[in-house]
Amino acid sequence: MGRPPLNVKSTNVRLPEGLGGRIDKLVGRQRRAAFIRSVLEREVERLEKLGDQANQSR
């Protein structure tokens, strides 16, 4: 049996000293990866919208 695929790609990210601990204090060590994925997804969507807006104004 085993776990179903997660449909994610593993990527190593180097965090500045202390940032991992700060994240852990906010969301807990077991939720660090989910928190980082969530923040990255929101930021990418925000930047894509900004790019779309910039392209529409040309």
BAFI-3210 file (N, C-alpha, C; in Angstrom, 3 decimals, decimal comma, padded with zeros to 6 digits):
// residues 58
n [1|2|3|4|5|6|7|8|9|10|11|12|13|14|15|16|17|18|19|20|21|22|23|24|25|26|27|28|29|30|31|32|33|34|35|36|37|38|39|40|41|42|43|44|45|46|47|48|49|50|51|52|53|54|55|56|57|58]
n.u [000,833|000,934|001,569|-000,490|000,502|001,858|001,855|003,803|006,948|010,092|012,155|015,105|015,663|017,543|017,418|017,699|019,729|018,048|015,466|013,990|013,467|011,870|009,628|008,809|008,034|005,749|004,015|004,615|006,878|006,150|004,517|005,947|006,791|004,313|003,449|005,411|004,958|002,359|002,734|004,492|002,893|000,826|002,368|003,455|001,080|000,254|002,323|002,015|-000,488|000,166|001,912|000,143|-001,515|000,309|000,903|-001,574|-001,827|-000,203]
n.v [-001,180|002,010|005,580|007,957|009,737|013,031|015,055|017,062|018,753|018,173|020,607|022,093|024,695|027,379|028,987|032,177|032,641|031,899|032,334|029,984|029,161|031,296|030,948|028,446|029,125|030,551|028,757|026,159|023,378|021,118|022,164|023,794|023,420|023,396|025,972|027,535|026,742|027,775|030,564|031,095|030,384|032,319|034,646|034,264|034,233|036,874|038,350|037,454|038,565|041,281|041,389|040,760|043,012|045,009|044,288|044,697|047,418|048,354]
n.w [000,000|001,000|000,942|-000,810|-003,812|-003,391|-005,180|-005,346|-005,725|-004,460|-002,991|-001,948|000,320|001,457|004,457|006,020|008,954|011,899|010,852|010,392|013,031|013,867|012,236|013,171|015,766|015,217|013,805|014,526|014,500|012,995|011,063|009,420|006,670|005,309|005,892|004,595|001,920|001,594|001,942|-000,184|-002,385|-002,230|-002,625|-005,188|-006,703|-006,201|-007,433|-010,045|-010,655|-010,511|-012,661|-014,746|-014,614|-015,264|-017,883|-019,096|-019,035|-020,968]
ca.u [000,000|001,740|000,875|-000,759|001,433|001,495|001,866|004,708|008,339|010,958|013,129|015,829|015,745|018,371|016,792|018,633|019,866|016,972|014,136|013,287|012,969|010,768|008,461|008,381|007,320|004,434|003,129|005,051|007,871|005,500|003,753|006,848|006,740|002,995|003,437|006,252|004,225|001,228|003,249|005,019|001,773|000,191|003,260|003,516|-000,190|000,272|003,229|001,391|-001,531|000,859|002,407|-001,014|-001,948|001,312|000,754|-002,821|-001,710|000,694]
ca.v [000,000|003,222|006,870|008,443|010,794|014,347|016,000|018,154|018,524|018,525|021,656|022,548|026,148|027,829|030,103|032,969|032,220|032,304|032,411|028,728|029,220|032,263|030,289|027,398|029,752|030,975|027,686|024,854|022,703|020,169|022,904|024,727|023,241|023,836|027,432|028,081|026,535|028,702|031,917|031,170|030,351|033,648|035,649|034,038|034,709|038,338|038,845|037,184|039,585|042,537|041,260|040,855|044,405|045,781|043,952|045,270|048,867|048,686]
ca.w [000,000|001,000|000,867|-002,168|-004,207|-002,881|-006,297|-005,046|-006,065|-003,345|-003,265|-000,762|000,427|002,576|005,164|006,837|010,346|012,791|010,238|010,660|014,405|013,930|011,623|014,096|016,888|014,728|013,328|015,018|013,641|012,087|010,051|008,722|005,208|004,830|006,000|003,519|000,662|001,559|001,734|-001,549|-003,326|-002,201|-003,200|-006,636|-007,254|-006,129|-008,472|-011,351|-010,851|-010,811|-014,023|-015,620|-014,604|-016,005|-019,291|-019,582|-019,141|-022,099]
c.u [000,870|000,885|000,602|000,245|000,932|001,426|002,659|006,113|009,174|011,994|013,795|015,952|016,604|017,735|017,855|018,614|018,711|015,581|013,336|012,698|011,809|009,490|007,913|007,615|005,914|003,502|003,486|005,946|007,208|004,731|004,624|006,712|005,408|002,897|004,228|005,566|003,100|001,690|003,767|003,902|001,086|001,065|003,374|002,230|-000,236|001,144|002,679|000,309|-000,915|001,379|001,280|-001,494|-000,978|001,177|-000,512|-002,710|-000,785|-000,066]
c.v [001,231|004,467|007,241|009,529|012,163|015,409|017,258|017,760|018,999|019,555|022,054|024,062|026,485|029,072|030,877|032,470|032,766|032,307|031,129|028,703|030,175|031,660|029,244|027,971|030,172|029,803|026,309|024,151|021,796|020,858|023,846|024,617|023,733|025,358|028,064|027,908|027,545|030,126|032,078|031,194|031,714|034,696|035,490|034,534|036,233|038,922|038,595|038,211|040,928|042,522|041,368|042,307|045,271|045,529|044,572|046,778|049,295|048,920]
c.w [000,000|000,865|-000,575|-002,527|-003,765|-003,975|-005,976|-005,471|-004,892|-003,793|-001,955|-000,804|001,643|003,179|005,929|008,283|011,183|012,180|010,478|012,063|014,564|013,353|012,575|015,282|016,479|014,477|013,852|014,006|012,613|010,965|009,215|007,210|004,641|004,860|004,855|002,172|000,518|001,259|000,304|-002,579|-003,396|-002,877|-004,715|-007,292|-007,272|-007,244|-009,869|-011,649|-011,196|-012,244|-015,032|-015,730|-015,409|-017,508|-019,876|-019,773|-020,283|-023,357]
res [m|g|r|p|p|l|n|v|k|s|t|n|v|r|l|p|e|g|l|g|g|r|i|d|k|l|v|g|r|q|r|r|a|a|f|i|r|s|v|l|e|r|e|v|e|r|l|e|k|l|g|d|q|a|n|q|s|r]
***
